[in-house]
Amino acid sequence: WRSKMDLVDYLVEEVANHDSRITEISTELNNQATELSSFKSEMKSTLSDIKTDINSLHDDVSDLPNTIQITSNQVNMPNNNDKLTNVMLLHEGRTNLLEETCRTLTDTTETHAAVVSRVTTQLEPETAFLRENVTSLSQWKEEQSSVDLVTLRRDQDGVLESVATMRRDLSDRVSRDEMTSSLQSTFDEIIDHL
């Protein structure tokens, strides 16, 4: 009986651990999704700012022939150190890096979501089975706790004592009957002898 109670307690603890772990995984996934969403928003904003800067630079560069007039003698081309080109290449590189990072984070989130979904799907039947067992064992435990073993033992001891008393009384009665029979036969012998 005690081992069954220990088993019930163990199963209750296991179900609680499974529920706790599922809750932790769900919370962690929700936190990661929130962080990813926040990061995506920040990256979109940054990308938008970079694109705006690039478009602005492009417009400025496109407008340069109309606003500046210089002769070919005034043009001095340094060896591949054009700042505007470097700035545009830098912004383009950053934009590509941010877009790749967003794709990677999206893929990672989808992978995590698939894993959590699979784990949840696998654990749900086991958790439901354990819940049913724990519920039935808890009910049995409550039924057993309502049984007053001390009273049952006391009643059993009382019945045993009553049986012992009845045996003694029966033994005494048989002895009295034998004695009465023996006395009767002795009296009969005495009377016959007289």
Buried (B, 14 or more C-beta within 10 A) or exposed (E): EEEEBEEBBEBBEBBEEBBEEBEEBEEEBEEBEEEBEEEBEEBEEEBEEBEEEBEEBEEEEEEEEEEEEEEEEEEEEEEEEEEEEEEBEEBEEEBEEBEEEBEEBEEEBEEBEEEBEEBBEEBEEEBEEBBEBBEEBBEEBEEEEEEEEEEEEEEEEEEEEEEEEEEEEEEEEEEEEEEEEEEEEEEEEEEEEE
